Amino acid sequence: MYDPSTETTIKGKVEKVSQVTGRIGWNGTHLVLQTDGQTYDVHVGPSDYLSKIGLKFSAGDQIEVTGSKVKLGGADTIIAREIKENGKDFTLRDAQGVPKWSGRGRRSY
């Protein structure tokens, strides 16, 4: 689902953090991010992976997200590749969209 040709960078405030159970039973972290005049659903990654790298979110956090902008279920969605939070950079995917948590050459989430 990650399409490098639709990559964009947005800044905004986290409105909501939610855990969503994926197709194969793992929990993924999603954010509702409010930017200037637009709301995005941000698909971040598996919750256990985010915990492992020390990335956590709370409502009110100001973050910058770089990722692929797609429509999922009619909603503007960003599949995150990189997140900047509190002066730290977290790279979640490579430039082609392959997740850091997946095996070599596999695309997931």
C-alpha positions as CSV (number, residue, x, y, z in Angstrom):
1,M,0.0,0.0,0.0
2,Y,3.0,2.4,0.5
3,D,3.4,4.5,-2.7
4,P,6.6,6.6,-2.7
5,S,5.1,8.8,-5.4
6,T,2.5,10.1,-3.0
7,E,4.9,10.9,-0.2
8,T,4.2,14.1,1.8
9,T,5.2,15.7,5.0
10,I,2.6,17.1,7.4
11,K,2.8,18.7,10.9
12,G,0.1,18.7,13.4
13,K,-1.4,17.8,16.8
14,V,-2.3,14.3,17.8
15,E,-6.0,14.3,18.5
16,K,-6.4,10.6,19.3
17,V,-4.3,7.5,19.7
18,S,-5.8,4.1,19.0
19,Q,-4.8,0.5,18.9
20,V,-6.3,-1.5,15.9
21,T,-6.1,-5.3,15.6
22,G,-4.7,-6.3,12.2
23,R,-5.6,-9.1,9.9
24,I,-3.1,-11.5,11.5
25,G,-3.7,-10.6,15.1
26,W,-1.1,-8.0,15.9
27,N,-2.0,-4.6,17.3
28,G,-1.2,-1.5,15.3
29,T,-1.0,2.1,16.4
30,H,-3.1,4.6,14.5
31,L,-3.3,8.4,15.2
32,V,-5.8,11.0,14.3
33,L,-3.6,14.0,13.4
34,Q,-5.1,17.5,13.1
35,T,-3.2,19.9,10.8
36,D,-4.1,23.4,9.6
37,G,-7.6,22.7,8.3
38,Q,-7.4,18.9,7.7
39,T,-7.6,15.7,9.7
40,Y,-5.6,12.6,8.8
41,D,-5.7,9.0,10.0
42,V,-2.0,8.1,10.4
43,H,-1.0,4.4,10.3
44,V,2.2,4.2,12.3
45,G,3.1,0.5,12.8
46,P,2.8,-2.5,15.1
47,S,2.4,-1.4,18.7
48,D,5.1,-3.8,20.0
49,Y,7.6,-2.5,17.5
50,L,6.9,1.1,18.5
51,S,7.3,0.2,22.2
52,K,10.6,-1.5,21.3
53,I,12.0,1.7,19.7
54,G,10.7,4.0,22.4
55,L,8.0,5.7,20.3
56,K,4.8,6.5,22.1
57,F,2.1,9.1,21.6
58,S,-0.4,11.1,23.7
59,A,-3.3,13.4,22.7
60,G,-1.9,16.9,22.3
61,D,1.6,15.8,21.0
62,Q,2.9,18.0,18.2
63,I,4.6,15.8,15.6
64,E,5.8,15.8,12.0
65,V,5.0,12.8,9.8
66,T,6.5,11.9,6.4
67,G,4.6,9.2,4.6
68,S,2.5,8.0,1.7
69,K,-0.8,9.8,1.4
70,V,-3.6,7.4,0.3
71,K,-7.4,7.1,0.6
72,L,-8.5,4.2,2.8
73,G,-12.2,3.7,3.4
74,G,-12.8,7.2,2.0
75,A,-10.5,8.8,4.6
76,D,-7.3,10.8,4.0
77,T,-4.6,8.5,5.4
78,I,-0.9,8.7,5.8
79,I,1.1,5.5,6.0
80,A,4.0,6.8,8.1
81,R,7.7,6.3,7.0
82,E,9.3,8.8,9.4
83,I,8.0,10.6,12.5
84,K,9.7,13.5,14.3
85,E,8.6,14.0,17.9
86,N,10.2,16.0,20.7
87,G,13.4,16.5,18.7
88,K,13.8,12.8,17.9
89,D,13.6,11.2,14.4
90,F,12.0,7.7,14.1
91,T,12.4,6.0,10.8
92,L,9.7,3.3,10.4
93,R,10.1,2.4,6.7
94,D,12.8,2.7,4.1
95,A,12.4,5.0,1.0
96,Q,10.5,2.3,-0.8
97,G,8.1,1.7,2.1
98,V,9.4,-1.6,3.4
99,P,8.8,-1.6,7.1
100,K,11.7,-1.9,9.5
101,W,9.8,-4.5,11.5
102,S,9.4,-6.9,8.6
103,G,11.8,-9.5,7.3
104,R,14.1,-8.8,4.5
105,G,12.2,-7.8,1.3
106,R,8.8,-8.4,2.8
107,R,6.1,-5.7,2.7
108,S,3.6,-5.7,5.5
109,Y,1.1,-3.4,7.2
